[in-house]
Amino acid sequence: MEQEGEALDIDPIWTTSRTARQIYALTEVEKDITRLLSLAASSISLLTLPQTDSPNDNLPQGEERSEQFVLEVSEYFERLDSIQGAIRSSLAHIRHARIAPSAINAPPPGFIPPSLGVGLPQADGDDGKKNRGLQEERIEHDAWQGILAALTRLKAAQDANKFSQSSDSMEQ
């Protein structure tokens, strides 16, 4: 049921090919890793002595604390297992597609990928470009390159049309 709701939220560009679906799956893995780290942090907090809790931690007490720990650790290992499966699936896809390692471009030195799901809230006027990943940036770059190429061809066709019209008028 939950996957059906998620499937409706997926941008259609991610369903156009197997590669696009794999890239989308890897972005989901990135989100799962963020959740995994959050679960690890809360599990460690639950392992501390209750006397060291600050009042704003909102951690359970007594038997509830150990039950919450079991729930969080169980979810942690489930997420870890799903991450492992998704990464193996993506690697199998790359091997099946026989993509050469040299074809996968590495980001420039010093590139820091955005942290999805974690970060400062955006200002009202911010268009969200700071939180986009490498794939989104490449798609936008390719789209702008396509627009530029189309406009260049259109301009060349218009110039050729004007040139042929001017040469026709000179002949008459």
Residue pairs with C-beta under 8 A, 6 or more apart in sequence:
10 24
13 20
13 139
14 20
14 21
14 23
14 24
15 21
18 93
19 93
19 97
22 89
22 90
22 93
23 135
25 86
25 89
25 90
26 86
26 87
26 90
27 116
27 133
27 135
28 86
29 83
29 86
29 87
29 90
30 116
30 133
31 116
31 117
32 79
32 82
32 83
32 86
33 83
34 115
34 116
34 117
34 118
35 79
35 117
36 76
36 79
36 80
36 83
39 72
39 73
39 75
39 76
39 79
40 76
42 72
43 69
43 72
43 73
43 76
45 53
45 57
45 59
46 59
46 60
46 65
46 66
46 68
46 69
46 72
47 69
50 59
50 61
50 65
53 59
59 65
59 68
60 67
60 68
107 113
107 134
113 133
113 134
114 130
114 131
114 132
114 133
116 131
116 133
119 131
122 128
122 130
122 131
132 140
